[in-house]
Structures are given as C-alpha cells and as structure tokens.
Amino acid sequence: MLNTKFDELMEFPCSFPFKVVGDARDSLADDVVSVVQTHVAGDYAPTTKASSKGSYHSVTIRVKVVSKEQVEKLYIELAAIEGVKRVL
C-alpha cells in the first residue's frame, strides 16, 4: 500500500474527488467508473475535460470512501488503467 496520512487528515466516511488524467480516448471515463464500481457501487456521473491541444482527457469522479486503505487502493487501481498518466 501507499504510505499516506489520509487517516490523519480526513474523517471517514467522506466524499472524495479523484481526477484521472490520461491519453485522449472516448472510453477513459467508462474505465474509471468500472474501477470505482468494483470498490464502491453507485450511480456515477464523472466529468470529462479535454486538454487545450486535445491530447489528454481528465476525468473527475466523486466517490464516498470509508477508509484510508480504500482511497489508496483506488489510487493504485486508477493509475493502472491503460493510458493513465496521473491520478490526483
């Protein structure tokens, strides 16, 4: 796992935004929702924005998380999506 201090800085459960930046492709948001659904089932409506040159997309999704471990696991799995450059 990651060595974060989320448990010291946050009170769980809470709504947590993840921003996933990756190569521009239509299915990026679907892949993000798919990963999130495996941990926190729900009806998600992520927002997607294209970079100024259109090379990248950023997908923002809010997830109700219940623990530090869940946040860390989501960071790891979202970063493993093909074409993802950063998870913020």
C-alpha positions as CSV (number, residue, x, y, z in Angstrom):
1,M,0.0,0.0,0.0
2,L,0.9,3.6,-0.2
3,N,2.3,5.5,2.8
4,T,-0.2,8.3,3.1
5,K,-1.7,10.2,6.0
6,F,-5.3,10.3,4.8
7,D,-6.4,8.8,8.1
8,E,-4.8,11.7,10.0
9,L,-6.2,14.4,7.7
10,M,-9.7,13.2,6.9
11,E,-12.8,11.9,8.7
12,F,-14.3,8.8,7.1
13,P,-16.7,8.2,5.5
14,C,-16.5,11.2,3.2
15,S,-16.9,12.3,-0.4
16,F,-13.5,12.2,-2.2
17,P,-12.7,13.5,-5.7
18,F,-10.4,11.6,-7.9
19,K,-9.0,13.3,-11.0
20,V,-7.6,10.9,-13.6
21,V,-5.5,12.3,-16.4
22,G,-4.8,10.1,-19.4
23,D,-4.5,9.8,-23.2
24,A,-7.5,11.2,-25.0
25,R,-9.9,8.4,-25.8
26,D,-13.7,8.0,-25.5
27,S,-13.6,5.1,-23.1
28,L,-11.4,6.6,-20.4
29,A,-14.4,7.8,-18.3
30,D,-16.0,4.3,-18.6
31,D,-12.8,2.6,-17.5
32,V,-12.6,5.0,-14.5
33,V,-16.2,4.2,-13.5
34,S,-15.6,0.5,-13.9
35,V,-12.6,0.6,-11.5
36,V,-14.6,2.7,-8.9
37,Q,-17.6,0.3,-9.2
38,T,-15.5,-2.6,-8.1
39,H,-14.9,-0.9,-4.8
40,V,-17.9,1.4,-4.3
41,A,-21.0,0.5,-6.2
42,G,-23.1,3.5,-7.2
43,D,-24.5,5.7,-10.0
44,Y,-21.6,7.9,-11.1
45,A,-21.6,10.8,-13.4
46,P,-17.9,11.7,-14.0
47,T,-17.0,14.9,-15.7
48,T,-14.5,14.8,-18.6
49,K,-12.5,17.7,-20.0
50,A,-10.1,17.7,-22.9
51,S,-6.7,19.4,-22.8
52,S,-6.1,22.5,-24.8
53,K,-4.5,20.5,-27.7
54,G,-6.8,17.6,-27.2
55,S,-4.1,15.1,-26.5
56,Y,-5.3,14.3,-23.0
57,H,-8.6,13.9,-21.1
58,S,-9.1,14.5,-17.4
59,V,-11.9,12.6,-15.7
60,T,-13.1,13.8,-12.3
61,I,-15.3,11.5,-10.2
62,R,-16.5,11.8,-6.6
63,V,-16.6,8.7,-4.5
64,K,-17.8,8.1,-1.0
65,V,-14.9,6.4,0.7
66,V,-14.8,4.8,4.1
67,S,-11.1,4.3,4.9
68,K,-7.5,5.3,4.1
69,E,-7.0,1.8,2.6
70,Q,-9.9,2.3,0.2
71,V,-8.5,5.6,-1.0
72,E,-5.0,4.2,-1.5
73,K,-6.4,1.1,-3.3
74,L,-8.4,3.3,-5.7
75,Y,-5.3,5.5,-6.4
76,I,-3.3,2.4,-7.3
77,E,-6.0,0.8,-9.5
78,L,-7.0,4.0,-11.3
79,A,-3.3,4.6,-12.1
80,A,-3.1,1.1,-13.6
81,I,-5.7,1.9,-16.3
82,E,-4.1,1.8,-19.7
83,G,-3.0,5.3,-20.9
84,V,-3.4,7.0,-17.5
85,K,-0.6,9.5,-16.8
86,R,-1.7,10.8,-13.4
87,V,-4.2,10.3,-10.6
88,L,-4.8,13.4,-8.5
